[in-house]
Amino acid sequence: MENDVDFTYFDIDKDENALKEFNELKEQHSLYDAVKAAGKVGIPTFVIDGKPYINVLNQKEVIKKALKI
């Protein structure tokens, strides 16, 4: 927990199950269509309450806004 925000970090380079989950996430959300078309991966990805956020430049602000804190 950091700044009263509970989070879990997944390293898709070291955890095969995390990589599989990430690939499933990319297949389930049209948000990744443009990313895949551009030949990119979509990292970093944040999933907050089931909604993915990708290519986040200001990560703290996106998290605060999504969690309304």
N, CA, C and O atoms as CSV, one atom per row, in Angstrom:
chain,resi,resn,atom,element,x,y,z
A,1,MET,N,N,0.854,-1.180,0.000
A,1,MET,CA,C,0.000,0.000,0.000
A,1,MET,C,C,0.891,1.232,0.000
A,1,MET,O,O,1.843,1.331,0.775
A,2,GLU,N,N,0.566,2.165,-0.882
A,2,GLU,CA,C,1.312,3.408,-0.954
A,2,GLU,C,C,0.317,4.553,-1.018
A,2,GLU,O,O,-0.599,4.536,-1.841
A,3,ASN,N,N,0.489,5.554,-0.152
A,3,ASN,CA,C,-0.433,6.699,-0.106
A,3,ASN,C,C,-1.874,6.237,0.064
A,3,ASN,O,O,-2.786,6.809,-0.534
A,4,ASP,N,N,-2.082,5.210,0.873
A,4,ASP,CA,C,-3.416,4.656,1.147
A,4,ASP,C,C,-4.084,4.069,-0.084
A,4,ASP,O,O,-5.310,3.958,-0.115
A,5,VAL,N,N,-3.322,3.692,-1.095
A,5,VAL,CA,C,-3.858,3.032,-2.282
A,5,VAL,C,C,-3.301,1.617,-2.308
A,5,VAL,O,O,-2.090,1.414,-2.396
A,6,ASP,N,N,-4.193,0.651,-2.231
A,6,ASP,CA,C,-3.792,-0.748,-2.267
A,6,ASP,C,C,-3.578,-1.145,-3.724
A,6,ASP,O,O,-4.461,-0.937,-4.556
A,7,PHE,N,N,-2.419,-1.711,-4.043
A,7,PHE,CA,C,-2.146,-2.099,-5.414
A,7,PHE,C,C,-1.320,-3.380,-5.442
A,7,PHE,O,O,-0.677,-3.750,-4.459
A,8,THR,N,N,-1.356,-4.036,-6.578
A,8,THR,CA,C,-0.547,-5.219,-6.818
A,8,THR,C,C,0.248,-4.986,-8.089
A,8,THR,O,O,-0.312,-4.595,-9.113
A,9,TYR,N,N,1.528,-5.219,-8.028
A,9,TYR,CA,C,2.417,-5.043,-9.165
A,9,TYR,C,C,2.663,-6.413,-9.794
A,9,TYR,O,O,2.985,-7.374,-9.095
A,10,PHE,N,N,2.510,-6.495,-11.106
A,10,PHE,CA,C,2.778,-7.733,-11.832
A,10,PHE,C,C,3.915,-7.486,-12.812
A,10,PHE,O,O,3.875,-6.532,-13.588
A,11,ASP,N,N,4.924,-8.340,-12.777
A,11,ASP,CA,C,6.059,-8.240,-13.680
A,11,ASP,C,C,5.874,-9.282,-14.773
A,11,ASP,O,O,6.153,-10.463,-14.567
A,12,ILE,N,N,5.400,-8.839,-15.947
A,12,ILE,CA,C,5.103,-9.790,-17.015
A,12,ILE,C,C,6.367,-10.379,-17.635
A,12,ILE,O,O,6.292,-11.351,-18.387
A,13,ASP,N,N,7.530,-9.796,-17.324
A,13,ASP,CA,C,8.790,-10.378,-17.790
A,13,ASP,C,C,9.177,-11.610,-16.982
A,13,ASP,O,O,9.875,-12.493,-17.482
A,14,LYS,N,N,8.725,-11.667,-15.736
A,14,LYS,CA,C,9.156,-12.737,-14.848
A,14,LYS,C,C,8.045,-13.696,-14.446
A,14,LYS,O,O,8.318,-14.750,-13.872
A,15,ASP,N,N,6.797,-13.348,-14.739
A,15,ASP,CA,C,5.659,-14.158,-14.303
A,15,ASP,C,C,4.817,-14.532,-15.525
A,15,ASP,O,O,4.099,-13.695,-16.073
A,16,GLU,N,N,4.912,-15.775,-15.938
A,16,GLU,CA,C,4.199,-16.234,-17.133
A,16,GLU,C,C,2.682,-16.084,-16.992
A,16,GLU,O,O,2.002,-15.735,-17.956
A,17,ASN,N,N,2.155,-16.344,-15.800
A,17,ASN,CA,C,0.708,-16.191,-15.589
A,17,ASN,C,C,0.279,-14.731,-15.734
A,17,ASN,O,O,-0.784,-14.447,-16.286
A,18,ALA,N,N,1.099,-13.814,-15.241
A,18,ALA,CA,C,0.793,-12.389,-15.376
A,18,ALA,C,C,0.801,-11.986,-16.846
A,18,ALA,O,O,-0.034,-11.191,-17.280
A,19,LEU,N,N,1.739,-12.531,-17.611
A,19,LEU,CA,C,1.799,-12.244,-19.041
A,19,LEU,C,C,0.558,-12.765,-19.749
A,19,LEU,O,O,0.011,-12.085,-20.617
A,20,LYS,N,N,0.111,-13.954,-19.393
A,20,LYS,CA,C,-1.111,-14.512,-19.992
A,20,LYS,C,C,-2.318,-13.650,-19.660
A,20,LYS,O,O,-3.152,-13.385,-20.525
A,21,GLU,N,N,-2.414,-13.211,-18.405
A,21,GLU,CA,C,-3.533,-12.353,-18.002
A,21,GLU,C,C,-3.500,-11.024,-18.760
A,21,GLU,O,O,-4.543,-10.511,-19.167
A,22,PHE,N,N,-2.305,-10.473,-18.948
A,22,PHE,CA,C,-2.172,-9.217,-19.682
A,22,PHE,C,C,-2.613,-9.401,-21.132
A,22,PHE,O,O,-3.330,-8.559,-21.673
A,23,ASN,N,N,-2.195,-10.486,-21.756
A,23,ASN,CA,C,-2.599,-10.753,-23.139
A,23,ASN,C,C,-4.105,-10.954,-23.254
A,23,ASN,O,O,-4.708,-10.515,-24.232
A,24,GLU,N,N,-4.722,-11.609,-22.276
A,24,GLU,CA,C,-6.184,-11.769,-22.262
A,24,GLU,C,C,-6.860,-10.410,-22.123
A,24,GLU,O,O,-7.860,-10.140,-22.788
A,25,LEU,N,N,-6.321,-9.565,-21.268
A,25,LEU,CA,C,-6.864,-8.224,-21.081
A,25,LEU,C,C,-6.835,-7.458,-22.397
A,25,LEU,O,O,-7.798,-6.778,-22.750
A,26,LYS,N,N,-5.722,-7.573,-23.121
A,26,LYS,CA,C,-5.591,-6.883,-24.406
A,26,LYS,C,C,-6.594,-7.396,-25.429
A,26,LYS,O,O,-7.052,-6.624,-26.272
A,27,GLU,N,N,-6.942,-8.661,-25.379
A,27,GLU,CA,C,-7.911,-9.228,-26.316
A,27,GLU,C,C,-9.341,-8.840,-25.961
A,27,GLU,O,O,-10.208,-8.822,-26.835
A,28,GLN,N,N,-9.600,-8.533,-24.703
A,28,GLN,CA,C,-10.958,-8.251,-24.233
A,28,GLN,C,C,-11.366,-6.788,-24.381
A,28,GLN,O,O,-12.559,-6.485,-24.375
A,29,HIS,N,N,-10.413,-5.883,-24.511
A,29,HIS,CA,C,-10.738,-4.457,-24.503
A,29,HIS,C,C,-10.324,-3.795,-25.825
A,29,HIS,O,O,-9.176,-3.896,-26.256
A,30,SER,N,N,-11.282,-3.122,-26.445
A,30,SER,CA,C,-11.004,-2.435,-27.717
A,30,SER,C,C,-10.031,-1.275,-27.532
A,30,SER,O,O,-9.491,-0.757,-28.510
A,31,LEU,N,N,-9.806,-0.868,-26.297
A,31,LEU,CA,C,-8.844,0.182,-25.983
A,31,LEU,C,C,-7.473,-0.133,-26.576
A,31,LEU,O,O,-6.710,0.772,-26.913
A,32,TYR,N,N,-7.170,-1.420,-26.699
A,32,TYR,CA,C,-5.863,-1.852,-27.192
A,32,TYR,C,C,-5.788,-1.960,-28.714
A,32,TYR,O,O,-4.705,-2.203,-29.246
A,33,ASP,N,N,-6.888,-1.790,-29.427
A,33,ASP,CA,C,-6.882,-1.942,-30.885
A,33,ASP,C,C,-5.881,-1.004,-31.549
A,33,ASP,O,O,-5.090,-1.432,-32.390
A,34,ALA,N,N,-5.913,0.258,-31.179
A,34,ALA,CA,C,-4.990,1.232,-31.781
A,34,ALA,C,C,-3.553,0.953,-31.366
A,34,ALA,O,O,-2.625,1.155,-32.149
A,35,VAL,N,N,-3.372,0.493,-30.150
A,35,VAL,CA,C,-2.034,0.165,-29.659
A,35,VAL,C,C,-1.452,-0.979,-30.478
A,35,VAL,O,O,-0.309,-0.912,-30.930
A,36,LYS,N,N,-2.247,-2.028,-30.664
A,36,LYS,CA,C,-1.789,-3.186,-31.433
A,36,LYS,C,C,-1.550,-2.802,-32.898
A,36,LYS,O,O,-0.589,-3.267,-33.511
A,37,ALA,N,N,-2.416,-1.959,-33.456
A,37,ALA,CA,C,-2.265,-1.536,-34.854
A,37,ALA,C,C,-0.970,-0.754,-35.059
A,37,ALA,O,O,-0.380,-0.782,-36.138
A,38,ALA,N,N,-0.539,-0.059,-34.010
A,38,ALA,CA,C,0.697,0.715,-34.092
A,38,ALA,C,C,1.925,-0.142,-33.784
A,38,ALA,O,O,3.051,0.353,-33.797
A,39,GLY,N,N,1.703,-1.426,-33.508
A,39,GLY,CA,C,2.816,-2.321,-33.208
A,39,GLY,C,C,3.384,-2.145,-31.819
A,39,GLY,O,O,4.531,-2.506,-31.554
A,40,LYS,N,N,2.572,-1.587,-30.928
A,40,LYS,CA,C,3.018,-1.360,-29.556
A,40,LYS,C,C,2.381,-2.384,-28.624
A,40,LYS,O,O,1.532,-3.173,-29.038
A,41,VAL,N,N,2.799,-2.362,-27.363
A,41,VAL,CA,C,2.349,-3.368,-26.405
A,41,VAL,C,C,1.244,-2.855,-25.490
A,41,VAL,O,O,0.302,-3.589,-25.195
A,42,GLY,N,N,1.342,-1.622,-25.042
A,42,GLY,CA,C,0.344,-1.086,-24.120
A,42,GLY,C,C,0.814,-1.098,-22.682
A,42,GLY,O,O,0.027,-1.288,-21.755
A,43,ILE,N,N,2.106,-0.893,-22.510
A,43,ILE,CA,C,2.684,-0.861,-21.165
A,43,ILE,C,C,3.158,0.569,-20.900
A,43,ILE,O,O,3.793,1.160,-21.773
A,44,PRO,N,N,2.881,1.128,-19.765
A,44,PRO,CA,C,2.249,0.492,-18.618
A,44,PRO,C,C,0.738,0.435,-18.769
A,44,PRO,O,O,0.131,1.247,-19.467
A,45,THR,N,N,0.158,-0.529,-18.108
A,45,THR,CA,C,-1.291,-0.639,-18.015
A,45,THR,C,C,-1.661,-0.654,-16.541
A,45,THR,O,O,-1.056,-1.365,-15.739
A,46,PHE,N,N,-2.649,0.132,-16.205
A,46,PHE,CA,C,-3.231,0.110,-14.873
A,46,PHE,C,C,-4.649,-0.403,-15.028
A,46,PHE,O,O,-5.356,0.004,-15.950
A,47,VAL,N,N,-5.075,-1.286,-14.144
A,47,VAL,CA,C,-6.459,-1.744,-14.126
A,47,VAL,C,C,-7.037,-1.293,-12.796
A,47,VAL,O,O,-6.606,-1.728,-11.729
A,48,ILE,N,N,-8.022,-0.412,-12.884
A,48,ILE,CA,C,-8.662,0.138,-11.690
A,48,ILE,C,C,-10.138,-0.180,-11.772
A,48,ILE,O,O,-10.833,0.260,-12.687
A,49,ASP,N,N,-10.610,-0.948,-10.805
A,49,ASP,CA,C,-12.012,-1.388,-10.782
A,49,ASP,C,C,-12.416,-2.030,-12.099
A,49,ASP,O,O,-13.516,-1.802,-12.602
A,50,GLY,N,N,-11.510,-2.841,-12.656
A,50,GLY,CA,C,-11.806,-3.589,-13.868
A,50,GLY,C,C,-11.627,-2.819,-15.162
A,50,GLY,O,O,-11.784,-3.392,-16.241
A,51,LYS,N,N,-11.304,-1.534,-15.084
A,51,LYS,CA,C,-11.132,-0.717,-16.288
A,51,LYS,C,C,-9.647,-0.474,-16.537
A,51,LYS,O,O,-8.950,0.043,-15.664
A,52,PRO,N,N,-9.151,-0.848,-17.739
A,52,PRO,CA,C,-7.725,-0.622,-18.016
A,52,PRO,C,C,-7.447,0.810,-18.462
A,52,PRO,O,O,-8.253,1.444,-19.143
A,53,TYR,N,N,-6.295,1.287,-18.059
A,53,TYR,CA,C,-5.764,2.581,-18.487
A,53,TYR,C,C,-4.389,2.293,-19.075
A,53,TYR,O,O,-3.587,1.599,-18.452
A,54,ILE,N,N,-4.105,2.817,-20.268
A,54,ILE,CA,C,-2.833,2.519,-20.918
A,54,ILE,C,C,-2.085,3.789,-21.273
A,54,ILE,O,O,-2.655,4.878,-21.331
A,55,ASN,N,N,-0.783,3.617,-21.511
A,55,ASN,CA,C,0.096,4.715,-21.920
A,55,ASN,C,C,-0.092,5.944,-21.039
A,55,ASN,O,O,-0.264,7.063,-21.523
A,56,VAL,N,N,-0.056,5.707,-19.754
A,56,VAL,CA,C,-0.319,6.749,-18.775
A,56,VAL,C,C,0.956,7.543,-18.516
A,56,VAL,O,O,1.949,6.995,-18.038
A,57,LEU,N,N,0.926,8.825,-18.830
A,57,LEU,CA,C,2.089,9.667,-18.592
A,57,LEU,C,C,2.114,10.178,-17.159
A,57,LEU,O,O,3.171,10.216,-16.530
A,58,ASN,N,N,0.967,10.568,-16.647
A,58,ASN,CA,C,0.893,11.063,-15.278
A,58,ASN,C,C,0.129,10.039,-14.443
A,58,ASN,O,O,-1.065,10.193,-14.184
A,59,GLN,N,N,0.831,9.007,-14.035
A,59,GLN,CA,C,0.220,7.852,-13.390
A,59,GLN,C,C,-0.519,8.209,-12.107
A,59,GLN,O,O,-1.631,7.730,-11.887
A,60,LYS,N,N,0.071,9.031,-11.265
A,60,LYS,CA,C,-0.562,9.367,-9.989
A,60,LYS,C,C,-1.886,10.088,-10.195
A,60,LYS,O,O,-2.851,9.823,-9.478
A,61,GLU,N,N,-1.944,10.985,-11.154
A,61,GLU,CA,C,-3.181,11.724,-11.393
A,61,GLU,C,C,-4.284,10.809,-11.921
A,61,GLU,O,O,-5.442,10.953,-11.530
A,62,VAL,N,N,-3.942,9.877,-12.797
A,62,VAL,CA,C,-4.934,8.939,-13.321
A,62,VAL,C,C,-5.484,8.078,-12.204
A,62,VAL,O,O,-6.691,7.850,-12.133
A,63,ILE,N,N,-4.619,7.599,-11.335
A,63,ILE,CA,C,-5.053,6.769,-10.206
A,63,ILE,C,C,-5.941,7.568,-9.268
A,63,ILE,O,O,-6.994,7.084,-8.852
A,64,LYS,N,N,-5.537,8.770,-8.932
A,64,LYS,CA,C,-6.352,9.615,-8.038
A,64,LYS,C,C,-7.720,9.886,-8.637
A,64,LYS,O,O,-8.727,9.808,-7.934
A,65,LYS,N,N,-7.772,10.199,-9.917
A,65,LYS,CA,C,-9.048,10.499,-10.572
A,65,LYS,C,C,-9.934,9.255,-10.622
A,65,LYS,O,O,-11.132,9.334,-10.347
A,66,ALA,N,N,-9.347,8.102,-10.973
A,66,ALA,CA,C,-10.129,6.871,-11.069
A,66,ALA,C,C,-10.671,6.429,-9.717
A,66,ALA,O,O,-11.778,5.899,-9.623
A,67,LEU,N,N,-9.882,6.651,-8.675
A,67,LEU,CA,C,-10.310,6.252,-7.331
A,67,LEU,C,C,-11.035,7.363,-6.578
A,67,LEU,O,O,-11.505,7.169,-5.458
A,68,LYS,N,N,-11.117,8.538,-7.219
A,68,LYS,CA,C,-11.791,9.706,-6.630
A,68,LYS,C,C,-11.179,10.057,-5.273
A,68,LYS,O,O,-11.882,10.215,-4.275
A,69,ILE,N,N,-9.849,10.175,-5.267
A,69,ILE,CA,C,-9.155,10.552,-4.020
A,69,ILE,C,C,-8.388,11.844,-4.211
A,69,ILE,O,O,-7.742,12.322,-3.278
